[in-house]
Amino acid sequence: MQRGKGILDASALEGWRKSSYSGGSNGDCLEVSTVYPGAVPVRDSKDPQGPALVFDTVAWSAFVGAVRRGEFL
């Protein structure tokens, strides 16, 4: 899996998880897979067979940190 690439069928990947803040309604959520060293695949939970974007782990961690700090409000 290379950085900056997408995956056309995300269901082919393993280890998907949703945020505990998502609730049980299976609504508008992102899922991430954490089983790939150096990469974080991200998909839309409503479309598990759809595409996934793949981010470098450093970039993904920076994004999550910025969200937690409220930098996108």
TORKOL-4160 file (C-alpha; in steps of 0.2 Angstrom, whole numbers, padded with zeros to 4 digits, m for minus):
73
<pt num="1" X="0000" Y="0000" Z="0000"/>
<pt num="2" X="0008" Y="0017" Z="m0005"/>
<pt num="3" X="0005" Y="0034" Z="0002"/>
<pt num="4" X="m0006" Y="0046" Z="m0008"/>
<pt num="5" X="m0016" Y="0031" Z="m0016"/>
<pt num="6" X="m0034" Y="0026" Z="m0015"/>
<pt num="7" X="m0041" Y="0009" Z="m0014"/>
<pt num="8" X="m0056" Y="0006" Z="m0025"/>
<pt num="9" X="m0064" Y="m0008" Z="m0015"/>
<pt num="10" X="m0062" Y="m0005" Z="0004"/>
<pt num="11" X="m0071" Y="m0021" Z="0009"/>
<pt num="12" X="m0055" Y="m0030" Z="0003"/>
<pt num="13" X="m0046" Y="m0023" Z="0018"/>
<pt num="14" X="m0046" Y="m0029" Z="0036"/>
<pt num="15" X="m0047" Y="m0021" Z="0053"/>
<pt num="16" X="m0060" Y="m0007" Z="0051"/>
<pt num="17" X="m0066" Y="0002" Z="0066"/>
<pt num="18" X="m0078" Y="0017" Z="0069"/>
<pt num="19" X="m0076" Y="0030" Z="0083"/>
<pt num="20" X="m0084" Y="0026" Z="0099"/>
<pt num="21" X="m0093" Y="0043" Z="0097"/>
<pt num="22" X="m0102" Y="0037" Z="0082"/>
<pt num="23" X="m0117" Y="0030" Z="0091"/>
<pt num="24" X="m0127" Y="0015" Z="0086"/>
<pt num="25" X="m0137" Y="0023" Z="0071"/>
<pt num="26" X="m0124" Y="0019" Z="0058"/>
<pt num="27" X="m0125" Y="0036" Z="0051"/>
<pt num="28" X="m0112" Y="0048" Z="0043"/>
<pt num="29" X="m0096" Y="0040" Z="0050"/>
<pt num="30" X="m0078" Y="0037" Z="0044"/>
<pt num="31" X="m0070" Y="0021" Z="0048"/>
<pt num="32" X="m0051" Y="0018" Z="0049"/>
<pt num="33" X="m0041" Y="0003" Z="0047"/>
<pt num="34" X="m0026" Y="0002" Z="0059"/>
<pt num="35" X="m0018" Y="m0014" Z="0053"/>
<pt num="36" X="m0006" Y="m0007" Z="0040"/>
<pt num="37" X="0011" Y="0000" Z="0046"/>
<pt num="38" X="0014" Y="0017" Z="0040"/>
<pt num="39" X="m0003" Y="0020" Z="0032"/>
<pt num="40" X="m0021" Y="0023" Z="0038"/>
<pt num="41" X="m0035" Y="0018" Z="0026"/>
<pt num="42" X="m0051" Y="0028" Z="0028"/>
<pt num="43" X="m0068" Y="0024" Z="0021"/>
<pt num="44" X="m0086" Y="0030" Z="0023"/>
<pt num="45" X="m0096" Y="0018" Z="0034"/>
<pt num="46" X="m0111" Y="0020" Z="0023"/>
<pt num="47" X="m0101" Y="0013" Z="0008"/>
<pt num="48" X="m0090" Y="m0001" Z="0014"/>
<pt num="49" X="m0087" Y="m0008" Z="m0003"/>
<pt num="50" X="m0083" Y="0009" Z="m0010"/>
<pt num="51" X="m0066" Y="0018" Z="m0011"/>
<pt num="52" X="m0055" Y="0021" Z="0003"/>
<pt num="53" X="m0042" Y="0035" Z="0005"/>
<pt num="54" X="m0025" Y="0030" Z="0011"/>
<pt num="55" X="m0015" Y="0043" Z="0022"/>
<pt num="56" X="0002" Y="0043" Z="0029"/>
<pt num="57" X="0001" Y="0039" Z="0048"/>
<pt num="58" X="0011" Y="0055" Z="0053"/>
<pt num="59" X="m0002" Y="0065" Z="0042"/>
<pt num="60" X="m0017" Y="0056" Z="0049"/>
<pt num="61" X="m0010" Y="0059" Z="0067"/>
<pt num="62" X="m0008" Y="0077" Z="0064"/>
<pt num="63" X="m0026" Y="0079" Z="0057"/>
<pt num="64" X="m0033" Y="0070" Z="0072"/>
<pt num="65" X="m0024" Y="0080" Z="0084"/>
<pt num="66" X="m0030" Y="0096" Z="0075"/>
<pt num="67" X="m0048" Y="0090" Z="0076"/>
<pt num="68" X="m0046" Y="0086" Z="0095"/>
<pt num="69" X="m0039" Y="0104" Z="0098"/>
<pt num="70" X="m0054" Y="0112" Z="0089"/>
<pt num="71" X="m0044" Y="0119" Z="0075"/>
<pt num="72" X="m0057" Y="0116" Z="0062"/>
<pt num="73" X="m0072" Y="0125" Z="0071"/>
